[in-house]
Amino acid sequence: MKKLSALAVAAMLLFGIGLTACSSGEDVDELQKKKGTIDKITDKAAEKVVNKIRNPMDKARAIKGLSDQRTEAIDHATER
């Protein structure tokens, strides 16, 4: 009996999803606007990912530059 009720609930859920997916009734212009929105969201997400990668690399380069400057200063100090 539990299997039958679980199967009935699953069937109703799939039927409901099918009805809402097929009955959007939206115009082509509205779909193009949504596509533009999706592209904007995708671009923002890509920008965030690039920044999360680029920022630590930029910091590491800056620290390497400071390290090189410090090494040069030490070399000049020991030459005297």
Backbone bond lengths (Angstrom), bond angles and torsions (degrees), N, CA, C in turn:
res aa  C-N    CA-C-N  psi(-1)  N-CA   C-N-CA  omega(-1)  CA-C   N-CA-C  phi
1 M - - - 1.433 - - 1.525 110.44 -
2 K 1.347 117.47 -38.42 1.453 121.42 179.16 1.527 110.45 -65.58
3 K 1.327 116.05 -37.73 1.458 119.40 179.58 1.521 110.68 -64.71
4 L 1.315 116.35 -40.04 1.457 121.40 -178.95 1.532 110.82 -66.32
5 S 1.322 116.88 -42.79 1.456 119.30 -179.83 1.538 110.60 -69.49
6 A 1.305 117.94 -37.56 1.461 121.04 177.54 1.525 110.07 -65.52
7 L 1.316 116.75 -39.56 1.458 121.53 178.39 1.531 110.45 -66.02
8 A 1.334 117.05 -39.92 1.467 121.01 179.26 1.530 110.53 -65.74
9 V 1.315 117.57 -41.20 1.460 121.31 178.56 1.524 110.20 -64.19
10 A 1.327 116.90 -43.01 1.462 121.05 179.15 1.523 110.67 -63.55
11 A 1.325 117.08 -41.76 1.466 121.20 179.32 1.532 110.63 -64.35
12 M 1.327 117.60 -42.08 1.465 120.45 178.67 1.522 111.09 -64.88
13 L 1.303 116.47 -39.19 1.453 121.26 178.88 1.524 110.78 -63.24
14 L 1.317 116.68 -47.15 1.462 120.56 178.31 1.526 111.30 -63.92
15 F 1.307 117.62 -39.15 1.463 122.16 178.32 1.525 110.26 -63.91
16 G 1.306 117.27 -43.65 1.461 121.46 178.85 1.515 112.17 -64.08
17 I 1.329 117.02 -41.66 1.464 120.78 177.47 1.519 110.00 -64.14
18 G 1.320 116.31 -41.05 1.463 120.61 178.77 1.514 111.92 -62.61
19 L 1.311 117.16 -40.66 1.467 120.32 179.34 1.522 111.79 -65.83
20 T 1.302 116.76 -43.73 1.470 118.64 -178.19 1.523 111.16 -71.18
21 A 1.301 118.17 -31.02 1.459 120.57 -179.97 1.522 111.27 -73.20
22 C 1.304 117.39 -35.24 1.460 120.75 -176.47 1.520 112.86 -85.04
23 S 1.280 119.20 -19.62 1.460 120.86 -174.15 1.524 112.35 -107.95
24 S 1.333 116.47 45.33 1.466 118.41 -179.05 1.519 110.64 -71.87
25 G 1.339 118.56 -41.17 1.452 121.71 177.08 1.514 113.67 63.49
26 E 1.315 118.70 24.45 1.453 121.99 -178.08 1.529 109.94 -90.94
27 D 1.310 115.06 149.41 1.457 120.66 177.47 1.518 110.22 -77.60
28 V 1.317 115.33 167.02 1.455 120.70 178.76 1.528 110.25 -65.04
29 D 1.342 117.27 -36.88 1.466 120.46 179.14 1.520 111.60 -61.89
30 E 1.313 116.70 -41.41 1.460 120.61 178.95 1.522 110.47 -64.91
31 L 1.316 116.33 -38.23 1.460 119.54 178.45 1.524 110.87 -67.51
32 Q 1.337 117.82 -36.18 1.455 120.77 177.06 1.527 110.69 -65.98
33 K 1.340 117.07 -38.88 1.465 120.66 176.96 1.524 110.40 -62.59
34 K 1.341 115.31 -42.08 1.471 118.46 178.27 1.514 110.25 -64.25
35 K 1.326 117.30 -39.28 1.455 120.15 178.90 1.521 110.06 -62.24
36 G 1.328 116.50 -41.39 1.455 119.75 176.69 1.514 111.84 -61.91
37 T 1.315 116.18 -38.81 1.462 121.28 178.28 1.519 110.50 -64.72
38 I 1.317 116.46 -42.33 1.465 120.85 179.16 1.523 109.79 -63.16
39 D 1.336 116.40 -41.62 1.465 119.22 178.29 1.521 111.19 -62.97
40 K 1.327 117.49 -40.15 1.466 120.54 178.25 1.524 110.83 -62.91
41 I 1.323 116.40 -43.53 1.464 120.75 179.81 1.527 109.99 -64.04
42 T 1.335 115.88 -41.37 1.459 120.33 178.75 1.527 110.59 -63.27
43 D 1.336 116.42 -42.65 1.466 119.94 179.08 1.520 111.49 -63.29
44 K 1.333 116.98 -41.28 1.469 120.19 178.12 1.525 111.18 -63.26
45 A 1.333 115.70 -42.10 1.465 119.30 179.57 1.526 110.51 -64.83
46 A 1.331 116.64 -41.40 1.462 119.98 178.75 1.520 111.02 -63.93
47 E 1.330 116.50 -39.75 1.467 120.48 178.47 1.524 111.10 -63.12
48 K 1.324 116.57 -40.78 1.468 119.90 178.35 1.526 111.01 -63.06
49 V 1.332 116.18 -42.07 1.467 120.04 -179.54 1.523 110.09 -64.31
50 V 1.331 116.02 -44.47 1.470 119.82 179.72 1.526 110.14 -61.68
51 N 1.323 116.88 -42.46 1.465 119.80 179.29 1.519 111.60 -65.08
52 K 1.330 117.23 -37.55 1.468 119.71 178.96 1.523 111.10 -66.38
53 I 1.317 117.13 -27.75 1.461 120.42 177.31 1.518 110.25 -84.59
54 R 1.328 116.35 -43.39 1.451 121.24 -173.95 1.530 112.96 -70.53
55 N 1.318 118.53 -39.65 1.467 121.16 -176.32 1.527 112.87 -59.19
56 P 1.329 119.87 -50.39 1.473 118.52 177.97 1.531 112.61 -62.58
57 M 1.335 116.62 -34.92 1.469 119.00 178.76 1.524 110.76 -67.14
58 D 1.332 116.86 -40.09 1.460 120.26 177.39 1.526 111.05 -64.33
59 K 1.322 116.60 -40.53 1.463 120.44 178.01 1.530 110.74 -63.72
60 A 1.320 116.17 -41.33 1.463 120.16 179.51 1.526 110.47 -64.26
61 R 1.328 116.73 -40.40 1.467 119.46 177.75 1.529 111.20 -64.43
62 A 1.323 115.96 -39.85 1.462 119.70 178.95 1.527 110.61 -63.58
63 I 1.316 116.44 -42.81 1.467 120.70 179.28 1.524 110.15 -65.86
64 K 1.337 116.96 -38.84 1.464 119.95 177.61 1.525 110.15 -62.50
65 G 1.326 116.52 -40.45 1.461 120.03 177.42 1.518 111.81 -61.64
66 L 1.324 116.21 -43.31 1.466 120.07 177.23 1.521 110.89 -63.40
67 S 1.317 115.81 -39.88 1.466 120.12 179.43 1.522 110.59 -63.72
68 D 1.335 116.24 -42.47 1.467 119.68 178.52 1.529 111.27 -63.80
69 Q 1.322 116.54 -40.73 1.469 119.95 178.25 1.523 111.06 -63.03
70 R 1.320 115.09 -40.78 1.463 119.31 -179.17 1.526 110.73 -67.29
71 T 1.319 115.70 -39.65 1.463 119.95 178.31 1.526 110.43 -63.12
72 E 1.329 116.94 -42.78 1.461 120.61 177.71 1.521 111.14 -63.15
73 A 1.321 116.78 -40.80 1.467 120.29 178.95 1.521 110.71 -63.17
74 I 1.315 116.82 -40.41 1.471 120.83 178.73 1.519 109.70 -66.29
75 D 1.343 117.14 -41.72 1.468 120.54 178.82 1.516 110.79 -62.08
76 H 1.332 117.54 -42.87 1.465 120.63 179.37 1.540 110.35 -66.54
77 A 1.303 117.22 -36.58 1.464 120.73 -179.65 1.525 111.44 -68.40
78 T 1.322 117.21 -34.81 1.469 120.24 -178.19 1.518 112.01 -81.08
79 E 1.344 117.88 -19.16 1.469 120.58 178.84 1.518 111.59 -71.22
80 R 1.276 117.88 -28.33 1.463 121.33 -176.58 1.450 112.26 -74.37
